[in-house]
């Protein structure tokens, strides 16, 4: 039986995860309307999106060191407050410059909020409880990208763009007050460790370059040469960071945890799985609005079925993992992701809406099951002393992969456009090829799942408890 205090903490972190994901997705899906309202170019809006993603990704590892100095409770509550205040600043912005500055601060709060919250919830937890605790935390965050297109569509249709950021303010205030009331004082705090500045700078530069290269790849007008150069530069810096970190005993990031086989496989699965399924909330609105000519509200309503799939699948996830094991569940979930991607490839404007809704529902269900399995398997074989590092690396990998997810869909569209010699956003053929490529890319997480040992994650399973 999970401790009630830990369950309340998990639900608090879940609300922050939802808020964070809603914010990140809603701006992306509302980008065309936002561009028109501000009277700026697509590049300028891209800067707005990239500034948040880059700040978010590069600062996650810093949270682990800050926890040792400030304590989990103080850092977590401060992060909520920073994120909430920055959301209000976004809503009150009068120019693109003010909005970008506020988004940068928002990224700081987001980077420290949920990863720190996960550590607080999972620290000293029994292995058998981790599956349920992660399920509490994760599922609202998985719902947010599906809800965001509808919320964003309604806001940009019936209200002005500042309202995109307003929902975070009351949500953040409630989360802060709740955390202030229910969280116990930090149990672990140390000021002995010094910050490995060189390791931090190399890590931040490499991760930032990686996310920025993903942003560049996601621009329809970017040249392939520039994408290749940016990506190569980021990988070189990241490689230097890894080499440096492996050679230090007091490194900024402890990479020795990668020697834990299930952890390394989980990380590979998180990155590849996120790149595929994370593209759906962007690709479907593009298909529905730019190709089919549907309204943002109609498009958002259909994407909402991904959200419903998440809800429908969530109660069965713990049962499935306990009954069949991680390997079989991940192989099945990833295979079904491939099937749904291939099905999206044959949709046209004349496809019955009910059929589209059904496939979106199935897509959301298998997405939820796969994500939950990967994000719990991370902790399958790591010790208590490695919990914070495991959470930090998993959260960083997930965020970088999320940055690549939108770009993955756009790159697939550009390839489809090149092969059909048409405009990427106005060709049925381009979308068909794009979704077919995403289906093929699903082979990566599928092969990773197939290489898992049949007993992987057994320490997390409690078959006798059922669902």
DOFIVO-659789 format. One line per 4 residues: number of its first residue (from 0); their letters; for each residue z, y, x of N, C-alpha, C. Coordinates in steps of 0.2 Angstrom, whole numbers. Last residue first. Example, Ala and Ser with C-alpha at 12.3 -4.5 7.8 and 13.67 -1.06 7.14 Angstrom:
# DOFIVO-659789
1 = sa = 35 -11 64 36 -5 68 39 0 64; 39 -28 66 39 -22 62 39 -16 66
//
This chain:
# DOFIVO-659789
466 = xxxx = -53 -25 -22 -56 -18 -22 -50 -13 -22; -43 -37 -13 -49 -35 -18 -51 -28 -17; -34 -41 -5 -32 -35 -9 -37 -34 -14; -38 -51 3 -34 -53 -2 -32 -47 -7
462 = xxxx = -46 -45 13 -49 -48 8 -45 -50 2; -46 -32 22 -40 -35 19 -43 -39 12; -52 -26 38 -53 -29 31 -47 -32 29; -51 -22 50 -51 -17 45 -51 -20 38
458 = xxxx = -54 -32 59 -47 -29 59 -46 -24 53; -67 -34 57 -63 -39 53 -56 -36 53; -77 -27 64 -73 -24 59 -68 -28 55; -87 -41 67 -86 -34 68 -82 -31 62
454 = xxxx = -91 -54 66 -84 -52 65 -82 -45 66; -104 -54 70 -102 -56 63 -95 -54 61; -109 -40 79 -106 -46 79 -104 -48 72; -124 -31 77 -117 -31 76 -114 -39 76
450 = xxxx = -138 -31 76 -135 -33 83 -127 -33 83; -141 -26 64 -142 -33 65 -139 -36 72; -138 -13 65 -134 -17 61 -134 -24 63; -149 -9 73 -142 -8 76 -137 -13 72
446 = xxxx = -159 -12 65 -159 -16 70 -152 -15 74; -156 -1 56 -156 -8 53 -156 -13 59; -158 10 63 -151 8 61 -151 1 58; -172 8 65 -168 9 70 -160 7 68
442 = xxxx = -179 7 53 -179 1 57 -173 2 63; -181 19 48 -175 16 46 -174 9 50; -193 23 51 -188 25 56 -181 22 54; -200 19 40 -201 15 47 -195 17 51
438 = xxxx = -196 29 31 -195 22 30 -195 18 36; -202 40 37 -194 39 37 -192 32 35; -215 37 36 -212 37 42 -205 37 42; -216 38 22 -217 31 25 -215 31 32
434 = xxxx = -213 51 20 -208 46 18 -209 39 21; -225 56 26 -219 58 29 -213 53 26; -236 50 19 -235 48 26 -228 50 28; -233 57 7 -233 50 7 -232 47 14
430 = xxxx = -235 71 11 -228 68 9 -228 61 9; -248 71 14 -243 72 19 -236 70 17; -254 67 1 -255 63 7 -250 64 12; -252 79 -6 -249 72 -8 -249 68 -2
426 = xxxx = -249 94 0 -253 88 1 -249 82 -1; -243 106 3 -247 106 -2 -251 100 -3; -235 107 15 -232 108 9 -236 107 3; -245 106 26 -239 101 25 -236 101 18
422 = xxxx = -262 106 22 -256 110 23 -250 105 21; -272 93 31 -270 98 25 -264 101 27; -275 82 38 -278 88 39 -278 93 33; -268 70 38 -272 71 32 -276 78 33
418 = xxxx = -262 71 50 -266 65 49 -271 66 43; -255 83 49 -260 82 54 -265 77 53; -246 80 38 -251 85 38 -257 85 43; -239 70 44 -243 68 39 -248 74 37
414 = xxxx = -233 78 54 -237 72 56 -241 70 50; -225 86 46 -230 89 50 -235 84 53; -217 77 40 -222 81 36 -227 84 40; -209 74 51 -213 68 47 -218 72 43
410 = xxxx = -203 86 53 -208 83 58 -212 78 55; -195 87 42 -201 92 43 -206 89 48; -186 76 43 -191 76 37 -197 81 39; -180 80 55 -184 74 55 -189 73 49
406 = xxxx = -174 92 52 -180 92 56 -184 86 56; -163 87 44 -168 91 41 -174 91 45; -157 79 55 -159 76 49 -165 80 45; -152 86 66 -158 83 66 -161 80 60
402 = xxxx = -139 90 60 -144 95 62 -151 92 63; -134 77 59 -135 81 53 -140 87 54; -132 74 72 -137 70 68 -139 74 62; -122 83 75 -128 84 79 -134 80 75
398 = xxxx = -112 77 66 -114 84 65 -121 85 69; -110 64 72 -112 65 65 -115 72 64; -106 67 85 -112 64 84 -115 64 77; -94 74 81 -99 77 85 -106 74 84
394 = xxxx = -87 63 75 -88 69 71 -94 73 75; -86 54 86 -89 52 79 -91 58 75; -78 61 95 -85 59 97 -89 57 90; -66 63 87 -70 69 90 -77 67 91
390 = xxxx = -62 50 84 -63 55 79 -68 61 81; -60 46 97 -64 42 93 -67 47 87; -49 54 101 -56 55 105 -61 51 101; -39 50 92 -42 57 92 -48 58 96
386 = xxxx = -37 36 96 -39 39 89 -42 46 89; -33 31 107 -40 33 107 -42 36 101; -20 27 104 -21 32 109 -28 35 110; -23 16 96 -20 22 93 -21 28 98
382 = xxxx = -39 9 100 -31 9 100 -29 16 97; -53 2 91 -50 7 96 -42 7 95; -60 -6 83 -57 -9 89 -54 -4 94; -63 2 71 -61 -5 71 -58 -8 77
378 = xxxx = -67 15 69 -60 14 71 -58 6 72; -80 14 66 -78 18 72 -72 16 74; -80 9 53 -81 4 59 -79 7 65; -80 20 45 -74 16 46 -74 11 52
374 = xxxx = -93 25 46 -87 29 48 -81 26 48; -100 14 41 -101 16 48 -95 20 50; -96 12 28 -96 7 32 -96 9 40; -100 25 23 -93 23 22 -92 17 27
370 = xxxx = -114 24 24 -110 29 28 -103 27 28; -117 13 16 -119 13 23 -115 18 27; -113 18 3 -110 12 6 -111 12 13; -121 30 2 -114 30 2 -111 24 5
366 = xxxx = -134 24 2 -132 29 7 -124 30 7; -134 17 -10 -134 13 -3 -132 18 2; -133 27 -19 -128 22 -19 -128 19 -12; -144 36 -17 -137 38 -16 -132 33 -16
362 = xxxx = -154 27 -21 -154 30 -14 -147 32 -13; -151 25 -34 -151 19 -30 -150 22 -23; -154 38 -39 -148 35 -40 -146 29 -35; -168 39 -36 -163 43 -32 -156 41 -33
358 = xxxx = -173 29 -44 -173 28 -37 -168 32 -33; -170 35 -57 -167 28 -55 -167 27 -47; -177 47 -56 -170 47 -56 -167 41 -54; -190 42 -56 -188 45 -50 -180 46 -50
354 = xxxx = -190 36 -69 -191 31 -63 -188 35 -57; -188 47 -77 -183 42 -77 -184 37 -71; -200 54 -75 -194 57 -73 -189 51 -72; -215 45 -70 -210 46 -75 -203 49 -72
350 = xxxx = -227 53 -61 -222 48 -61 -217 50 -66; -235 64 -59 -235 61 -66 -230 55 -66; -233 69 -47 -231 73 -52 -231 70 -59; -228 54 -38 -233 59 -39 -230 64 -45
346 = xxxx = -222 43 -26 -221 47 -31 -226 52 -32; -223 35 -14 -228 34 -19 -227 38 -26; -212 38 -6 -218 39 -4 -224 39 -9; -201 33 -13 -202 40 -13 -209 42 -11
342 = xxxx = -202 20 -8 -203 21 -15 -205 28 -16; -198 21 5 -205 19 4 -207 20 -3; -185 24 3 -189 29 6 -196 27 5; -180 12 -3 -180 18 -7 -185 24 -4
338 = xxxx = -181 3 8 -185 2 1 -186 9 -3; -172 9 17 -179 8 18 -184 7 12; -160 7 10 -163 14 11 -170 14 13; -160 -7 10 -161 -4 3 -163 4 4
334 = xxxx = -157 -9 23 -163 -12 21 -165 -8 14; -144 -3 24 -150 0 27 -156 -3 25; -137 -12 15 -137 -5 14 -143 -2 17; -138 -25 23 -141 -24 16 -142 -17 14
330 = xxxx = -132 -21 35 -139 -24 35 -142 -23 28; -119 -18 30 -124 -13 34 -131 -15 34; -115 -30 25 -116 -24 21 -120 -19 24; -115 -39 36 -120 -40 31 -120 -34 26
326 = xxxx = -106 -32 45 -113 -33 47 -117 -34 41; -94 -31 38 -97 -25 40 -105 -26 41; -90 -42 24 -90 -40 31 -95 -34 32; -89 -46 11 -95 -49 14 -95 -47 22
322 = xxxx = -76 -42 6 -79 -48 4 -84 -51 8; -74 -29 11 -69 -35 12 -72 -41 11; -86 -23 8 -84 -24 15 -79 -29 16; -84 -23 -6 -90 -26 -3 -89 -28 4
318 = xxxx = -73 -16 -9 -73 -23 -11 -79 -27 -7; -76 -4 -4 -71 -7 -1 -71 -15 -3; -87 -1 -13 -88 -1 -6 -82 -5 -3; -85 1 -27 -87 -5 -25 -87 -6 -17
314 = xxxx = -83 15 -29 -78 10 -31 -79 3 -28; -96 21 -24 -90 21 -21 -84 16 -22; -107 20 -33 -106 15 -27 -99 15 -24; -106 31 -41 -106 24 -44 -105 19 -39
310 = xxxx = -106 42 -32 -100 40 -37 -100 33 -39; -119 41 -27 -113 41 -23 -107 39 -27; -127 42 -39 -127 36 -35 -121 35 -30; -124 55 -41 -122 50 -46 -122 43 -43
306 = xxxx = -131 61 -30 -124 62 -31 -121 57 -36; -144 58 -34 -141 55 -28 -134 55 -28; -145 65 -45 -144 58 -46 -142 55 -40; -148 78 -41 -141 76 -43 -140 69 -44
302 = xxxx = -161 78 -40 -158 77 -34 -150 75 -36; -163 83 -54 -165 76 -52 -162 74 -45; -158 95 -53 -155 91 -58 -157 83 -56; -166 102 -44 -159 101 -42 -156 96 -47
298 = xxxx = -178 102 -51 -178 99 -45 -170 97 -43; -174 111 -62 -176 104 -63 -176 100 -57; -170 122 -54 -165 119 -59 -167 112 -60; -182 126 -48 -176 124 -44 -171 120 -48
294 = xxxx = -196 118 -57 -191 124 -55 -186 121 -51; -211 110 -49 -205 111 -53 -200 116 -52; -222 108 -41 -222 114 -45 -216 115 -50; -224 97 -33 -225 96 -40 -225 102 -44
290 = xxxx = -223 104 -21 -229 100 -22 -230 99 -30; -212 112 -21 -218 114 -18 -224 110 -19; -202 104 -29 -204 112 -30 -210 114 -27; -202 91 -25 -202 93 -32 -204 100 -33
286 = xxxx = -203 91 -11 -208 88 -14 -208 90 -22; -191 99 -8 -198 101 -6 -203 98 -10; -181 91 -14 -183 97 -17 -189 100 -15; -183 79 -5 -185 79 -12 -185 86 -15
282 = xxxx = -180 84 8 -186 82 7 -188 82 -1; -166 87 7 -171 93 9 -178 91 7; -159 75 4 -158 81 0 -163 87 2; -165 67 15 -167 66 8 -165 72 4
278 = xxxx = -161 67 28 -167 71 26 -168 71 19; -150 59 29 -149 66 28 -155 70 27; -156 46 31 -153 48 24 -152 55 23; -160 48 45 -164 46 39 -162 48 32
274 = xxxx = -150 53 52 -156 56 53 -161 54 47; -139 44 49 -139 51 46 -146 54 47; -144 33 56 -143 32 49 -143 39 46; -143 37 69 -149 35 66 -149 35 59
270 = xxxx = -129 41 70 -134 45 72 -141 43 69; -122 29 66 -121 35 63 -127 40 64; -126 19 75 -128 19 68 -127 25 65; -121 24 87 -128 24 87 -130 23 79
266 = xxxx = -107 23 83 -110 29 85 -118 29 84; -106 9 82 -105 13 76 -108 20 77; -108 5 95 -113 3 90 -112 7 83; -97 10 101 -103 13 103 -109 11 98
262 = xxxx = -87 3 93 -87 10 93 -94 13 95; -90 -10 97 -91 -8 90 -91 -1 89; -86 -9 111 -93 -11 109 -94 -9 102; -80 2 121 -78 -2 115 -84 -3 112
258 = xxxx = -85 11 130 -85 4 132 -83 -1 127; -83 23 125 -89 21 123 -90 13 126; -71 27 130 -71 24 124 -77 21 122; -74 35 141 -72 28 142 -72 24 136
254 = xxxx = -75 48 139 -81 44 137 -80 37 138; -66 61 135 -65 54 138 -70 49 135; -70 77 138 -71 72 134 -70 65 137; -65 84 149 -64 87 143 -65 82 137
250 = xxxx = -55 73 160 -62 75 158 -60 79 151; -47 68 171 -44 73 165 -50 76 162; -55 61 179 -49 57 176 -47 61 170; -73 61 180 -66 64 180 -61 60 176
246 = xxxx = -85 55 179 -82 55 185 -75 59 186; -89 57 166 -88 50 168 -84 50 175; -93 70 166 -87 68 162 -85 61 164; -105 71 174 -99 74 176 -92 71 173
242 = xxxx = -113 63 166 -112 61 173 -105 64 175; -113 71 154 -111 64 154 -109 62 161; -119 83 159 -112 83 156 -109 76 156; -132 78 163 -127 81 168 -120 81 166
238 = xxxx = -136 75 150 -136 70 155 -131 72 161; -137 88 145 -132 83 142 -131 77 146; -147 94 152 -140 97 153 -135 92 150; -157 85 148 -155 86 155 -148 88 156
234 = xxxx = -158 88 134 -156 81 137 -154 81 144; -162 101 134 -156 99 132 -153 93 134; -175 100 140 -170 104 143 -163 102 141; -181 92 130 -180 89 137 -175 93 141
230 = xxxx = -181 101 120 -177 94 119 -176 92 126; -189 111 124 -182 112 122 -178 106 122; -201 104 127 -198 108 132 -190 109 130; -205 100 114 -203 95 119 -200 98 125
226 = xxxx = -206 112 107 -201 107 105 -199 102 110; -217 117 114 -210 121 114 -205 116 112; -227 108 110 -225 109 117 -218 112 118; -228 109 97 -225 103 99 -223 104 107
222 = xxxx = -223 125 90 -228 121 94 -224 115 96; -218 129 73 -216 128 80 -222 124 84; -220 130 60 -225 134 64 -223 133 72; -210 124 53 -217 121 52 -222 125 57
218 = xxxx = -195 119 61 -200 125 59 -207 122 59; -189 108 67 -189 109 59 -193 115 57; -189 111 80 -193 105 78 -194 106 70; -179 120 81 -185 122 82 -190 117 80
214 = xxxx = -168 112 77 -169 118 73 -177 120 74; -167 104 88 -169 101 82 -171 106 77; -164 113 98 -171 110 98 -173 106 92; -151 116 94 -156 121 94 -163 118 94
210 = xxxx = -145 103 97 -145 106 90 -151 111 89; -146 104 111 -149 98 107 -150 100 99; -140 115 115 -147 114 116 -150 109 112; -127 111 111 -130 117 108 -138 117 109
206 = xxxx = -125 100 120 -125 99 112 -128 105 109; -126 107 132 -130 101 130 -131 100 123; -116 117 131 -123 119 132 -128 113 130; -104 109 129 -106 114 124 -114 116 125
202 = xxxx = -104 102 141 -105 98 134 -107 103 129; -103 112 151 -109 108 151 -110 104 144; -91 118 146 -97 122 146 -103 117 147; -82 107 148 -83 110 141 -89 114 141
198 = xxxx = -82 104 162 -84 99 157 -86 102 150; -77 116 166 -84 114 168 -87 109 163; -64 116 160 -69 121 159 -76 119 160; -53 107 154 -58 105 159 -64 110 157
194 = xxxx = -37 113 152 -44 113 149 -49 112 155; -23 103 156 -27 109 157 -34 108 154; -9 97 148 -16 96 150 -19 103 151; 4 101 143 3 99 150 -4 99 152
190 = xxxx = 8 104 130 5 109 134 3 108 141; 8 95 115 9 95 123 5 101 126; 13 86 101 10 93 104 12 93 111; 15 78 86 12 77 93 10 84 95
186 = xxxx = 18 81 73 23 76 77 21 76 85; 19 96 64 15 92 69 20 88 73; 27 96 48 26 99 55 23 94 60; 17 90 34 23 90 38 22 94 45
182 = xxxx = 9 98 20 9 95 27 15 96 31; 11 104 8 12 96 8 12 94 16; 9 118 9 15 115 5 16 108 7; -2 120 16 4 123 18 10 120 15
178 = xxxx = -11 113 8 -10 111 15 -3 114 18; -12 122 -3 -10 115 -4 -8 112 3; -16 133 3 -10 133 0 -7 126 -1; -29 129 7 -24 132 12 -17 131 9
174 = xxxx = -35 125 -5 -34 120 1 -29 122 6; -36 137 -11 -32 131 -14 -31 126 -9; -44 144 -3 -38 146 -4 -33 141 -7; -56 136 -4 -53 137 3 -46 139 2
170 = xxxx = -60 138 -17 -59 132 -14 -55 132 -8; -62 152 -18 -56 149 -21 -55 142 -19; -73 152 -7 -67 156 -7 -61 153 -11; -84 145 -10 -79 142 -5 -73 146 -5
166 = xxxx = -91 151 -20 -87 145 -22 -82 143 -17; -98 162 -13 -92 163 -17 -88 157 -18; -110 160 -7 -104 159 -3 -98 159 -7; -120 162 -17 -120 156 -13 -114 154 -9
162 = xxxx = -118 175 -20 -114 170 -24 -115 163 -21; -127 183 -13 -121 182 -11 -116 177 -14; -140 181 -21 -139 177 -15 -131 177 -13; -137 183 -39 -139 185 -32 -137 181 -27
158 = xxxx = -142 172 -52 -138 177 -49 -141 179 -43; -151 163 -57 -148 167 -62 -143 172 -59; -157 157 -46 -161 158 -52 -158 163 -57; -148 155 -37 -154 159 -35 -158 161 -41
154 = xxxx = -139 146 -44 -137 153 -42 -143 158 -40; -147 135 -47 -144 139 -52 -142 146 -50; -150 131 -34 -155 132 -38 -153 137 -44; -137 128 -29 -141 133 -26 -146 135 -30
150 = xxxx = -134 117 -38 -130 123 -38 -133 129 -35; -144 108 -34 -143 111 -41 -139 117 -41; -142 107 -20 -149 109 -23 -148 112 -30; -128 102 -20 -130 108 -17 -137 111 -20
146 = xxxx = -126 89 -23 -125 94 -28 -128 101 -26; -130 82 -12 -134 81 -18 -132 86 -23; -121 87 -2 -128 88 -1 -132 87 -7; -109 82 -8 -110 89 -8 -118 90 -7
142 = xxxx = -106 69 -7 -109 71 -14 -111 78 -13; -101 67 5 -107 64 4 -110 66 -3; -89 73 3 -93 76 8 -100 73 7; -82 64 -5 -84 70 -8 -89 74 -3
138 = xxxx = -81 52 4 -86 52 -2 -87 59 -5; -72 53 15 -79 54 15 -83 55 9; -58 52 11 -61 58 15 -68 59 14; -57 39 5 -55 45 2 -58 52 5
134 = xxxx = -63 31 15 -66 32 9 -64 38 5; -53 32 25 -59 35 26 -63 36 20; -43 25 18 -42 32 19 -48 36 21; -48 12 17 -47 16 11 -46 24 12
130 = xxxx = -49 9 30 -55 9 26 -54 13 20; -36 10 35 -41 15 37 -47 15 33; -27 0 32 -27 6 28 -33 10 29; -28 -9 42 -30 -12 36 -30 -6 31
126 = xxxx = -22 -3 53 -29 -4 53 -32 -6 46; -11 10 48 -12 3 49 -20 2 49; -10 26 57 -11 22 51 -12 15 53; -8 35 68 -3 30 66 -4 26 60
122 = xxxx = -20 46 61 -15 44 66 -9 40 64; -27 49 50 -28 42 53 -23 41 58; -24 62 47 -23 57 41 -23 50 45; -26 69 58 -20 70 55 -19 64 50
118 = xxxx = -40 67 61 -35 64 65 -28 64 62; -45 73 50 -46 66 50 -41 63 55; -42 87 53 -39 84 47 -40 76 47; -51 89 64 -43 89 65 -40 86 59
114 = xxxx = -63 88 57 -61 83 62 -54 83 64; -62 99 47 -62 92 45 -60 87 51; -60 111 56 -56 109 50 -56 102 48; -67 115 67 -60 113 68 -57 110 62
110 = xxxx = -80 118 62 -79 113 67 -72 111 69; -77 128 52 -79 121 50 -78 116 56; -73 139 60 -69 136 55 -71 129 53; -86 141 66 -80 140 70 -74 136 66
106 = xxxx = -94 144 56 -95 138 60 -89 136 64; -89 156 52 -89 150 48 -90 144 51; -94 164 63 -87 163 62 -85 157 57; -107 163 60 -105 160 66 -97 159 66
102 = xxxx = -108 169 48 -109 162 48 -107 159 55; -105 182 52 -101 179 47 -102 171 47; -117 185 59 -111 185 62 -105 181 58; -127 183 49 -127 179 54 -120 179 58
98 = xxxx = -123 194 41 -123 188 38 -123 182 43; -125 205 49 -119 204 46 -118 197 44; -139 204 50 -135 204 56 -128 202 54; -144 205 37 -145 199 40 -140 198 46
94 = xxxx = -132 215 27 -138 214 31 -139 207 34; -121 214 20 -126 219 17 -133 218 21; -108 203 15 -113 205 20 -119 209 16; -100 196 6 -99 204 6 -104 207 11
90 = xxxx = -102 183 9 -103 186 2 -104 193 2; -97 182 22 -104 181 20 -106 184 14; -83 185 20 -87 190 24 -95 188 22; -80 173 13 -80 180 9 -84 185 13
86 = xxxx = -82 164 24 -86 164 18 -86 170 13; -72 169 32 -79 170 34 -84 169 28; -61 165 25 -62 172 26 -69 173 28; -63 151 26 -63 154 19 -64 162 20
82 = xxxx = -62 148 40 -68 146 36 -68 150 29; -49 153 43 -55 156 46 -61 154 42; -42 144 35 -41 151 33 -47 155 36; -45 131 40 -46 133 33 -46 140 32
78 = xxxx = -39 134 53 -47 132 52 -49 134 45; -26 135 51 -29 141 53 -37 140 52; -23 122 47 -22 127 42 -26 133 44; -26 115 59 -29 113 53 -29 119 48
74 = xxxx = -17 121 68 -24 121 69 -28 120 63; -4 118 62 -6 125 63 -14 125 64; -5 103 62 -4 107 56 -6 114 57; -7 99 76 -12 98 71 -11 102 65
70 = xxxx = -4 111 90 -2 106 85 -7 105 79; -9 118 100 -6 122 94 -3 117 89; -12 110 111 -9 116 112 -5 119 106; -18 99 106 -13 97 110 -9 104 112
66 = xxxx = -28 105 98 -23 101 95 -17 100 99; -37 109 108 -33 114 104 -27 111 100; -43 97 111 -39 101 116 -34 106 113; -50 94 99 -45 90 102 -41 93 107
62 = xxxx = -58 105 98 -53 104 93 -48 100 96; -69 104 106 -64 109 108 -58 108 104; -78 96 99 -74 93 104 -69 98 107; -83 106 90 -79 100 87 -75 97 93
58 = xxxx = -92 116 95 -85 117 95 -81 111 92; -105 112 93 -103 113 100 -95 113 100; -107 111 79 -108 105 83 -104 106 90; -105 125 74 -101 119 71 -101 113 76
54 = xxxx = -115 132 81 -108 133 82 -103 127 80; -126 126 76 -125 125 83 -118 126 84; -126 129 62 -126 122 64 -124 121 72; -125 143 62 -120 139 59 -120 132 62
50 = xxxx = -138 146 68 -132 149 71 -125 145 68; -147 140 60 -146 137 66 -139 139 69; -147 149 48 -145 141 48 -143 138 54; -151 161 54 -145 160 50 -143 153 50
46 = xxxx = -163 157 60 -158 159 64 -151 159 61; -171 155 48 -169 150 53 -164 151 57; -172 168 44 -168 164 40 -166 157 44; -181 172 54 -174 175 53 -169 171 49
42 = xxxx = -192 165 52 -188 164 58 -181 167 58; -196 169 39 -193 163 40 -189 161 46; -191 187 38 -195 181 40 -192 175 39; -184 196 24 -184 194 31 -189 188 32
38 = xxxx = -178 201 12 -184 204 15 -185 202 22; -168 195 5 -166 199 11 -172 203 14; -175 188 -5 -170 193 -7 -168 198 -1; -183 179 3 -186 184 -1 -181 190 -3
34 = xxxx = -173 171 9 -178 175 13 -181 181 9; -168 165 -2 -164 170 2 -168 174 6; -178 157 -7 -176 163 -11 -171 168 -7; -179 148 4 -185 153 2 -182 159 -2
30 = xxxx = -165 143 5 -168 147 11 -174 151 8; -158 134 -2 -159 141 -5 -163 145 0; -156 124 6 -160 123 0 -162 129 -3; -147 130 16 -154 127 18 -158 126 12
26 = xxxx = -136 133 8 -140 139 12 -147 136 14; -131 121 5 -134 125 -1 -138 131 2; -127 114 16 -133 112 13 -136 117 8; -115 120 20 -121 119 25 -127 118 22
22 = xxxx = -107 120 8 -109 127 12 -115 126 16; -105 107 7 -108 111 1 -111 117 4; -98 103 18 -105 101 17 -109 105 12; -86 111 16 -90 112 22 -97 109 21
18 = xxxx = -81 105 4 -83 113 4 -87 114 10; -80 92 7 -84 94 2 -86 101 3; -70 93 17 -76 90 19 -81 92 14; -59 98 9 -62 103 15 -69 100 17
14 = xxxx = -57 87 1 -59 93 -2 -62 98 3; -53 78 11 -59 77 7 -61 83 4; -41 84 15 -46 84 20 -53 83 16; -34 80 3 -34 87 5 -40 88 10
10 = xxxx = -35 67 3 -38 70 -2 -39 78 -1; -26 64 14 -34 62 14 -37 66 9; -14 69 10 -17 72 15 -25 70 15; -12 59 0 -12 66 -2 -16 70 4
6 = xxxx = -10 48 8 -16 48 3 -17 56 1; 1 51 15 -5 50 19 -11 51 14; 10 51 5 9 57 9 3 57 12; 10 37 0 8 43 -4 6 49 0
2 = xxx = 3 24 11 9 29 10 6 35 6; -5 11 3 -5 17 7 0 22 6; 0 -6 4 0 0 0 0 6 4
//
